[in-house]
Amino acid sequence: MHIEFRHLRTIKAINDTGGLARAAERLNITQSALSHQIKGIEEQAGVELFVRRSKPLKLSAAGQRLLAAAEDILPRVAALEAEFAGLVQGSAGRLHIAIECHACFEWLFPVLEGFRKAWPDVDVDIRPGLAFDALPALDREKVDLVVSSDPENLPGITFTPLFDYAPVFVCSSANPLAAKSFVEAEDFRDQTLITYPVDRSRLDVFTELLTPARVEPAAVRQAELTAVILLLVASNRGVAVLPDWVVREVRYNSDYVTRPLTATGVTKRLYAATRTEDVPKPYMAHLIRLARQEAVKLQRG
């Protein structure tokens, strides 16, 4: 038995309209062609789909079963067609994001709230990119965008600049380093450094300052949440280095002091890594634009 979508549309049209003539009109075919189609289905199935000589035309038990299938399958097919049309038009798709920095959540959630309203048909999900290799996952199409500060020369991957930021030293106002106008690598030798629980290769304080200077802090303590790091710093239980958009919240709090790293400061850049083929997608470009706008708001404080 070979049932086609047109057969399902036929059985539903006849049931909805109550007769062959009106069903043929709805389907934009002749009544003769419709009758021939019904006969072909019945011959394949070996059963009658309609109760003969009934007015209005009624479905048999077998016809009711075929109608149930039509009412189940046709809406799903229509939804799939609409989804594919959205993909072609660039209004629908998937945007699974991996983040390689804890602090990025501070500005990303407002971005995604605005994005959700503008692109309701895009499936958005966030995966912390700290528990797996995010860039290989991007290449394998497990994720669609990686927020990273470490661009690499990878075939088929494009790193689009988002915004620049400054890693900033933060300590308690009671810490002796609060008296300095800036901090250097040597200042960390007798300090407890509080960091996110990630590899040192993903922490600006190590990659930009301590590792090149071959300086090891007195101790390293880890905390998952930014709020906990700031609480420990305020209690003078350690010092931290955080992005400038994070320390904006404590800039005017007398419990904290913020200072640049080195006399000239350190500047880093965040990127949106995507597959090159996805760069032209309208929703991808819009997300990047929203991310840049949100970053400007945060940095202005």
C-alpha positions as CSV (number, residue, x, y, z in Angstrom):
1,M,0.0,0.0,0.0
2,H,1.4,3.4,-1.1
3,I,-0.2,6.4,0.7
4,E,0.9,9.9,-0.4
5,F,0.3,13.2,1.2
6,R,-2.2,14.1,-1.5
7,H,-4.3,11.1,-0.4
8,L,-4.3,12.4,3.2
9,R,-5.3,15.8,2.0
10,T,-8.1,14.3,-0.1
11,I,-9.6,12.3,2.7
12,K,-9.5,15.4,5.0
13,A,-11.0,17.7,2.4
14,I,-13.9,15.3,1.7
15,N,-14.6,15.0,5.4
16,D,-14.4,18.7,6.0
17,T,-16.7,19.7,3.1
18,G,-19.1,16.7,3.2
19,G,-19.0,16.0,-0.5
20,L,-16.9,15.3,-3.6
21,A,-17.8,18.4,-5.5
22,R,-16.8,20.9,-2.7
23,A,-13.7,18.8,-1.9
24,A,-12.6,18.8,-5.5
25,E,-13.1,22.6,-5.6
26,R,-11.0,23.0,-2.4
27,L,-8.2,20.8,-3.8
28,N,-8.4,22.5,-7.2
29,I,-8.9,19.3,-9.2
30,T,-11.9,18.0,-11.1
31,Q,-14.5,15.8,-9.4
32,S,-13.7,13.0,-11.9
33,A,-10.0,13.1,-10.9
34,L,-11.0,13.1,-7.2
35,S,-13.2,10.0,-7.7
36,H,-10.4,8.3,-9.6
37,Q,-8.0,9.0,-6.8
38,I,-10.4,7.6,-4.1
39,K,-10.9,4.5,-6.2
40,G,-7.1,4.0,-6.5
41,I,-6.6,4.3,-2.7
42,E,-9.4,1.8,-2.0
43,E,-7.9,-0.7,-4.5
44,Q,-4.6,-0.4,-2.8
45,A,-6.0,-0.8,0.7
46,G,-8.5,-3.4,-0.2
47,V,-11.2,-1.6,1.8
48,E,-13.9,1.0,1.2
49,L,-13.2,4.4,2.6
50,F,-16.8,5.7,2.4
51,V,-20.3,4.5,3.2
52,R,-21.9,4.4,-0.3
53,R,-25.1,6.3,-1.0
54,S,-24.9,8.3,2.2
55,K,-25.7,12.0,2.2
56,P,-23.7,13.8,3.2
57,L,-20.9,11.5,2.3
58,K,-19.7,9.5,5.4
59,L,-16.4,7.8,6.1
60,S,-16.3,4.1,6.8
61,A,-14.4,2.7,9.7
62,A,-11.3,2.4,7.5
63,G,-11.9,5.9,6.2
64,Q,-12.0,7.2,9.8
65,R,-8.6,5.5,10.4
66,L,-7.1,7.2,7.4
67,L,-8.6,10.6,8.5
68,A,-7.1,10.2,11.9
69,A,-3.7,9.7,10.2
70,A,-4.3,12.7,8.0
71,E,-5.1,14.9,11.0
72,D,-2.0,13.8,12.8
73,I,0.5,13.9,9.9
74,L,-0.6,17.0,7.8
75,P,-0.2,19.6,10.6
76,R,3.3,18.2,11.3
77,V,4.2,18.4,7.6
78,A,2.9,22.0,7.5
79,A,4.9,22.9,10.5
80,L,8.0,21.4,8.9
81,E,7.4,23.2,5.6
82,A,7.1,26.5,7.6
83,E,10.3,25.8,9.5
84,F,12.2,25.1,6.2
85,A,10.8,28.3,4.7
86,G,12.0,30.2,7.8
87,L,15.5,28.6,7.3
88,V,15.6,29.7,3.7
89,Q,14.4,33.2,4.6
90,G,16.9,33.4,7.5
91,S,14.2,34.0,10.1
92,A,14.5,30.6,11.8
93,G,17.4,28.3,12.8
94,R,19.5,27.1,15.7
95,L,21.8,29.1,17.9
96,H,23.6,27.0,20.5
97,I,26.2,29.1,22.3
98,A,29.3,27.9,24.1
99,I,31.0,30.4,26.5
100,E,34.7,30.2,27.4
101,C,34.5,32.7,30.3
102,H,32.4,32.7,33.4
103,A,32.1,36.5,33.5
104,C,30.5,36.5,30.1
105,F,27.2,35.6,31.6
106,E,27.1,39.1,33.1
107,W,26.4,40.7,29.7
108,L,25.1,37.8,27.6
109,F,21.8,37.3,29.3
110,P,20.4,40.8,28.6
111,V,21.6,40.3,25.0
112,L,19.7,37.0,24.7
113,E,16.6,38.5,26.1
114,G,16.5,41.1,23.4
115,F,17.4,38.5,20.8
116,R,14.6,36.2,21.9
117,K,12.0,38.9,21.2
118,A,13.4,39.7,17.8
119,W,13.9,36.1,16.7
120,P,11.3,33.9,18.3
121,D,11.8,31.1,15.8
122,V,15.5,30.6,16.5
123,D,16.2,27.8,19.0
124,V,18.7,29.3,21.5
125,D,20.6,27.3,24.1
126,I,23.7,28.0,26.2
127,R,26.4,25.6,27.0
128,P,29.3,26.6,29.3
129,G,32.3,26.0,27.1
130,L,34.6,25.2,30.0
131,A,33.8,21.6,30.3
132,F,34.6,20.7,26.7
133,D,36.7,21.9,23.8
134,A,34.3,24.5,22.4
135,L,36.0,25.3,19.1
136,P,36.2,21.7,18.0
137,A,32.6,21.4,19.0
138,L,31.9,24.4,16.7
139,D,33.6,22.7,13.8
140,R,31.6,19.5,14.4
141,E,28.3,21.6,14.5
142,K,27.6,20.7,18.1
143,V,27.4,24.4,18.9
144,D,26.9,27.4,16.6
145,L,28.8,30.2,18.3
146,V,31.6,30.3,20.8
147,V,32.4,33.4,22.9
148,S,36.2,33.4,23.2
149,S,39.1,35.8,23.9
150,D,41.6,33.5,22.1
151,P,41.2,33.6,18.3
152,E,42.8,30.8,16.3
153,N,43.5,30.3,12.7
154,L,41.1,27.5,11.9
155,P,39.8,26.6,8.5
156,G,36.1,27.3,8.1
157,I,35.9,29.3,11.4
158,T,35.5,33.1,11.5
159,F,36.3,35.1,14.6
160,T,34.2,38.3,14.6
161,P,35.3,41.0,17.1
162,L,32.7,41.8,19.7
163,F,34.4,44.4,22.0
164,D,37.5,45.2,23.9
165,Y,37.7,45.0,27.7
166,A,40.3,45.5,30.4
167,P,41.1,42.9,33.0
168,V,41.1,44.9,36.3
169,F,42.7,44.2,39.7
170,V,40.2,44.4,42.6
171,C,41.1,44.2,46.3
172,S,39.7,45.2,49.6
173,S,40.2,48.8,50.7
174,A,42.1,47.3,53.7
175,N,44.6,45.5,51.5
176,P,48.0,47.2,51.3
177,L,47.9,47.1,47.5
178,A,45.0,49.5,47.6
179,A,47.5,52.3,48.1
180,K,49.1,51.6,44.7
181,S,48.0,53.3,41.5
182,F,48.5,50.1,39.5
183,V,49.6,46.6,40.2
184,E,52.4,44.4,38.7
185,A,53.1,40.7,38.6
186,E,55.4,40.9,41.7
187,D,52.5,42.3,43.8
188,F,50.8,38.9,43.7
189,R,53.6,36.9,45.3
190,D,52.3,37.4,48.8
191,Q,48.6,37.4,47.9
192,T,45.8,34.8,47.7
193,L,44.4,35.0,44.2
194,I,40.7,34.2,43.9
195,T,39.8,32.9,40.4
196,Y,37.0,31.1,38.6
197,P,37.5,27.3,38.6
198,V,39.1,27.0,35.1
199,D,42.5,26.2,33.7
200,R,45.1,29.0,34.0
201,S,45.3,29.2,30.2
202,R,41.8,30.7,30.3
203,L,42.5,33.3,33.0
204,D,43.7,36.7,31.9
205,V,45.7,37.3,35.1
206,F,47.9,34.3,34.2
207,T,48.1,34.6,30.5
208,E,48.7,38.4,30.4
209,L,50.7,39.0,33.6
210,L,51.8,36.2,35.9
211,T,52.9,33.4,33.5
212,P,55.1,35.7,31.3
213,A,56.7,37.1,34.5
214,R,57.1,33.6,36.1
215,V,55.3,34.8,39.2
216,E,53.3,32.5,41.4
217,P,50.8,33.9,43.9
218,A,51.1,32.8,47.5
219,A,47.9,30.8,47.1
220,V,45.1,30.3,44.6
221,R,41.5,30.0,45.7
222,Q,38.6,29.2,43.4
223,A,35.0,30.3,43.4
224,E,32.3,29.5,40.9
225,L,30.3,32.7,41.2
226,T,31.4,36.3,40.6
227,A,29.3,37.4,43.6
228,V,31.3,35.0,45.9
229,I,34.6,36.2,44.5
230,L,33.7,39.8,45.3
231,L,32.4,38.8,48.7
232,L,35.8,37.2,49.5
233,V,37.7,40.2,48.2
234,A,35.6,42.6,50.3
235,S,36.4,40.4,53.4
236,N,40.2,40.8,52.5
237,R,40.6,37.1,52.1
238,G,42.2,37.5,48.7
239,V,42.5,39.6,45.5
240,A,41.0,39.0,42.1
241,V,41.3,40.1,38.5
242,L,38.0,40.5,36.7
243,P,36.8,42.1,33.5
244,D,35.9,45.8,33.7
245,W,32.2,45.2,33.1
246,V,32.1,43.1,36.3
247,V,33.9,45.5,38.6
248,R,31.6,48.4,37.5
249,E,29.3,47.2,40.2
250,V,31.9,47.9,42.9
251,R,33.5,50.9,41.4
252,Y,31.9,53.3,43.9
253,N,31.8,50.9,46.8
254,S,34.2,51.9,49.6
255,D,34.8,48.3,50.5
256,Y,36.7,47.8,47.2
257,V,39.6,49.3,45.3
258,T,40.1,48.7,41.6
259,R,43.4,49.2,39.8
260,P,44.8,48.6,36.3
261,L,47.2,45.8,35.6
262,T,50.6,47.4,35.0
263,A,51.2,51.2,34.4
264,T,49.7,51.1,30.9
265,G,46.9,48.7,31.6
266,V,46.0,45.5,29.7
267,T,43.4,45.3,27.0
268,K,41.8,42.1,25.7
269,R,39.2,41.5,23.0
270,L,36.2,39.1,23.0
271,Y,35.2,37.4,19.7
272,A,32.2,35.5,18.4
273,A,33.6,32.4,16.7
274,T,31.2,31.0,14.1
275,R,31.3,28.7,11.1
276,T,32.2,30.9,8.2
277,E,29.1,29.7,6.3
278,D,26.9,31.0,9.1
279,V,28.3,34.5,9.2
280,P,25.8,36.0,6.7
281,K,22.7,34.6,8.5
282,P,20.6,37.7,9.6
283,Y,20.0,36.4,13.1
284,M,23.7,35.8,13.7
285,A,24.6,39.4,12.6
286,H,21.8,40.7,14.9
287,L,23.1,38.8,17.9
288,I,26.6,40.2,17.4
289,R,25.2,43.7,17.1
290,L,23.2,43.3,20.3
291,A,26.3,42.0,22.1
292,R,28.3,45.1,21.1
293,Q,25.5,47.4,22.2
294,E,25.2,45.7,25.6
295,A,28.9,45.9,26.1
296,V,28.9,49.7,25.5
297,K,26.1,50.0,28.1
298,L,28.0,48.0,30.7
299,Q,31.3,49.8,30.2
300,R,29.7,53.2,30.5
301,G,28.2,51.9,33.8
